[in-house]
Amino acid sequence: MELGFILLKQILIMFIFMAIGYVLFKKEKITTHGSKDIGTLLIYCVIPIIIIKSFWISYSQEKLEILISTFFISLAVLLISMLISYLFFKKDGVKNFGAAFSNAGFIGIPLVTAVLGGDSVFFIACIIAELNIFQFTYGVFIMTKKKDVISYKKILTNPILISFVIGIFIFLLRIPEIDIATQTMSLISGINTPLAMIISGVYLAQADLKLMFSSKDLYLISLVRLVIIPIATLLFLIILPKDLYTAKLAILIAASAPTGSNVAIYAQQYEKDYSSAVLIVCITTILSIITLPIITSIAATLF
């Protein structure tokens, strides 16, 4: 249960930042456009730097084997998630997208760091990169039902993918750490949690709270995203070798995180049900305060 309490404490801290975003928006101190700019900063600067930093570590054959393992484990976990989401919501692209993809970057990174330490981001770098690729391709397709909206140029220029490739090269080429670079990256990495949760607070401030807590559909989406998919992921990870304990736990936390804000971004971009997408992000984020510590505590005993 100790890991569960650590996770709960971190989630509560994140919710304080979320409350700050909520109040700032309600007091008109931050606008929707402002929160969008913060999101851009996170996607194009902060998270890529966190990923690069996670790879800028001393090389070893053991770490290379773990990297290869986490690549394929993460791929399997995402396929499980997408399959389950499709079975429940194949007729609704926004719900399908929202249930399939977790907030592995904005929320997964700080939670994994809090529970397992800063170096543990190395274990979820693959799932973050793969998740972004699937969102740009499969996610956009299920939301729009149009193949022609998928831009391979956007995939190849995705900052998360680029940072992942850079990180891989740094690791494989065994480039030694540069003190000023690592200190700078550490400072930038530290703003991920506050900014990400402030954005979530802005989303919450725009949501119809009465509708959010009275909608059966939203509770079903939350059940799938926060309970069914994490349990299925847990059952899959249990069969893997015990010496992958830390990697398995990190991937499970990332895969069990609430819905990522990209569902709202894409819904708005492609003129889909933006208001429902925002509600999905908000309610899964709120309910994850209950589910994530429980799932993590169970996993810690079974792995």
C-alpha positions in Angstrom: 0.0 0.0 0.0 3.0 2.3 0.5 3.3 3.0 -3.3 -0.4 3.7 -3.4 -0.1 6.4 -0.7 2.9 7.9 -2.5 0.8 8.1 -5.6 -2.2 9.5 -3.8 0.0 12.2 -2.3 1.3 13.1 -5.7 -2.2 13.2 -7.2 -3.4 15.5 -4.5 -0.5 17.9 -5.2 -1.5 17.8 -8.9 -5.1 18.6 -8.0 -3.9 21.7 -6.1 -2.3 22.9 -9.3 -5.5 22.0 -11.1 -7.5 24.1 -8.7 -5.1 27.0 -9.4 -5.9 26.7 -13.1 -9.6 26.5 -12.3 -9.5 29.7 -10.2 -7.3 31.6 -12.7 -9.7 30.9 -15.5 -12.8 31.8 -13.5 -11.1 35.1 -12.5 -10.2 35.7 -16.1 -6.5 35.8 -15.3 -5.9 33.1 -17.9 -7.8 32.5 -21.2 -8.5 29.5 -23.4 -5.9 30.9 -25.8 -3.4 31.2 -23.0 -3.9 27.6 -21.8 -3.4 26.6 -25.5 -0.1 28.4 -25.5 1.0 26.6 -22.3 0.0 23.3 -23.9 2.2 24.2 -26.9 5.1 24.9 -24.6 4.7 21.5 -22.9 4.4 19.5 -26.2 7.1 21.3 -28.1 9.6 21.9 -25.3 9.0 20.4 -21.8 8.1 16.8 -22.6 10.6 16.4 -25.4 13.3 17.6 -23.0 12.1 15.2 -20.3 12.4 12.3 -22.8 15.8 13.3 -24.0 17.0 13.6 -20.4 15.7 10.1 -19.6 18.0 8.7 -22.3 21.0 10.7 -21.3 22.3 8.1 -18.9 25.3 5.8 -18.8 25.0 3.0 -21.4 24.9 -0.6 -20.4 23.8 -3.8 -22.2 21.1 -4.4 -19.5 19.6 -0.9 -20.1 19.6 -1.6 -23.9 17.7 -4.9 -23.3 15.2 -3.1 -21.0 14.7 -0.4 -23.7 13.9 -3.1 -26.3 11.6 -4.9 -23.9 9.7 -1.7 -23.0 9.3 -0.9 -26.6 7.4 -4.1 -27.4 5.6 -4.3 -24.0 4.3 -0.7 -24.5 3.2 -1.6 -28.0 1.2 -4.6 -26.7 -0.3 -2.5 -23.9 -1.5 0.2 -26.3 -3.0 -2.4 -28.6 -4.9 -3.9 -25.7 -6.1 -0.5 -24.7 -7.3 0.4 -28.3 -9.0 -3.0 -28.7 -10.9 -2.7 -25.5 -11.9 0.9 -26.3 -13.1 -0.2 -29.8 -15.2 -2.9 -28.4 -17.1 -0.5 -26.1 -17.2 2.7 -28.3 -16.6 1.7 -31.9 -19.6 3.9 -33.0 -18.4 7.0 -31.3 -15.0 8.3 -32.4 -14.6 10.9 -29.5 -15.4 8.3 -26.8 -13.3 5.7 -28.5 -10.3 8.0 -28.6 -10.9 9.2 -25.1 -11.0 5.7 -23.6 -8.1 4.3 -25.7 -5.4 6.9 -24.9 -4.1 7.9 -21.5 -2.4 11.0 -20.4 1.0 9.3 -20.3 3.0 12.5 -20.8 1.4 15.2 -18.8 0.2 13.0 -15.9 2.1 9.7 -16.4 5.5 11.3 -16.2 5.1 13.1 -12.8 3.4 10.1 -11.2 6.0 7.6 -12.4 8.7 10.0 -11.2 7.1 10.4 -7.8 6.7 6.6 -7.3 9.8 5.3 -8.9 12.2 8.2 -9.2 13.4 10.5 -12.0 15.3 7.9 -13.9 12.2 5.8 -14.3 11.0 8.0 -17.2 13.3 5.9 -19.2 10.8 3.0 -18.8 7.9 5.0 -20.2 9.6 6.9 -23.0 8.5 4.2 -25.5 4.9 4.2 -24.5 4.8 8.1 -24.7 6.3 8.1 -28.2 4.1 5.2 -29.5 1.0 6.7 -28.0 1.6 10.0 -29.8 2.1 8.1 -33.1 -1.2 6.2 -32.6 -3.0 9.4 -31.8 -1.8 11.0 -34.9 -2.9 8.1 -37.1 -5.4 5.6 -35.6 -6.9 8.2 -33.2 -7.5 10.8 -35.9 -9.0 8.1 -38.2 -11.5 6.8 -35.6 -12.5 10.4 -34.8 -13.0 11.6 -38.4 -13.5 8.3 -40.3 -11.3 9.8 -43.0 -7.9 8.4 -44.0 -6.9 11.5 -45.9 -6.7 13.6 -42.7 -3.7 11.6 -41.6 -0.5 13.6 -42.3 2.7 11.5 -42.3 4.6 14.8 -42.4 3.1 15.7 -39.1 4.0 12.3 -37.6 7.6 12.6 -38.7 7.8 16.2 -37.4 6.1 15.3 -34.1 8.3 16.8 -31.3 7.7 13.7 -29.1 8.9 11.3 -31.8 11.9 13.6 -32.7 13.0 13.8 -29.0 12.6 10.0 -28.7 14.9 9.5 -31.7 17.4 12.0 -30.4 17.3 10.3 -27.0 17.9 6.9 -28.6 21.0 8.2 -30.4 22.4 9.9 -27.3 22.0 6.6 -25.4 23.4 4.3 -28.1 26.3 6.7 -29.0 27.2 6.8 -25.3 27.4 10.6 -25.3 28.7 11.7 -21.9 26.6 13.9 -19.7 27.2 17.6 -19.9 26.6 19.2 -16.5 25.1 22.5 -17.7 22.8 20.7 -20.1 21.5 18.2 -17.5 20.9 20.9 -15.0 19.0 23.0 -17.5 16.9 20.0 -18.5 16.2 19.2 -14.9 14.9 22.7 -14.3 12.7 22.6 -17.4 11.4 19.1 -16.5 10.3 20.5 -13.1 7.6 22.7 -14.7 5.8 19.8 -16.4 3.5 18.9 -13.5 2.4 22.5 -12.6 1.7 23.6 -16.1 0.0 20.4 -17.2 -2.4 20.4 -14.3 -3.1 24.2 -14.6 -4.3 23.4 -18.1 -6.5 20.6 -16.8 -7.9 23.2 -14.3 -8.8 25.5 -17.2 -10.6 22.6 -18.9 -12.5 21.8 -15.7 -13.5 25.5 -15.4 -15.1 25.3 -18.9 -17.0 22.0 -18.1 -20.6 21.7 -17.2 -20.0 20.1 -13.8 -23.7 19.1 -13.3 -23.8 17.3 -16.6 -20.4 15.8 -16.0 -21.4 14.1 -12.7 -24.8 13.0 -14.0 -23.9 11.5 -17.3 -24.0 7.7 -17.5 -21.9 7.7 -20.7 -19.1 9.6 -18.9 -19.1 7.1 -16.1 -18.9 4.2 -18.6 -16.0 5.9 -20.3 -14.3 6.4 -16.9 -14.9 2.7 -16.1 -13.2 1.6 -19.3 -10.3 4.1 -19.1 -9.6 3.9 -15.4 -10.6 0.3 -14.4 -11.1 -2.2 -17.3 -8.1 -1.2 -19.4 -5.7 -1.0 -16.3 -6.9 -4.4 -15.1 -6.4 -5.9 -18.6 -3.0 -4.3 -18.7 -2.2 -5.6 -15.2 -3.1 -9.2 -16.2 -0.9 -9.0 -19.3 2.1 -7.6 -17.3 1.8 -10.2 -14.6 2.9 -12.9 -17.0 6.1 -11.1 -17.9 9.4 -11.8 -16.0 9.7 -10.5 -12.4 13.0 -8.9 -13.1 11.1 -6.3 -15.1 9.3 -5.1 -12.0 10.1 -1.4 -12.2 9.5 -1.2 -16.0 6.2 -3.0 -15.6 5.0 -0.8 -12.8 6.0 2.4 -14.7 4.2 1.3 -17.8 1.1 0.3 -15.8 1.0 3.8 -14.2 1.3 5.5 -17.6 -1.3 3.2 -19.1 -3.7 3.7 -16.2 -3.6 7.5 -16.3 -6.8 9.5 -17.2 -7.7 10.6 -20.7 -5.2 12.8 -22.3 -6.1 16.4 -23.4 -5.4 15.6 -27.0 -8.9 14.2 -27.4 -10.3 17.7 -26.8 -7.6 19.3 -29.0 -8.4 17.0 -31.9 -12.2 17.2 -31.4 -11.9 21.0 -31.7 -9.6 20.8 -34.7 -11.8 18.4 -36.6 -15.1 20.0 -35.5 -16.3 17.0 -33.5 -18.0 17.0 -30.1 -15.5 19.2 -28.3 -17.7 19.8 -25.2 -18.0 16.0 -24.6 -14.2 15.6 -25.1 -13.5 18.2 -22.4 -15.9 16.4 -20.0 -14.1 13.1 -20.6 -10.8 14.6 -19.8 -12.1 16.3 -16.6 -14.1 13.4 -15.2 -11.4 10.8 -15.8 -8.8 13.1 -14.3 -10.9 13.6 -11.1 -11.8 9.9 -10.7 -8.2 8.8 -11.2 -7.5 10.0 -7.7 -9.4 6.9 -6.6 -8.4 4.3 -9.2 -4.7 5.0 -9.7 -3.5 4.4 -6.1 -5.6 1.2 -5.9 -4.4 -0.2 -9.2 -0.8 0.6 -8.3 -1.0 -0.9 -4.9 -2.4 -4.2 -6.3 0.3 -4.3 -9.0 3.1 -3.7 -6.5 2.0 -6.9 -4.6 1.5 -9.0 -7.8 4.5 -8.0 -9.9 
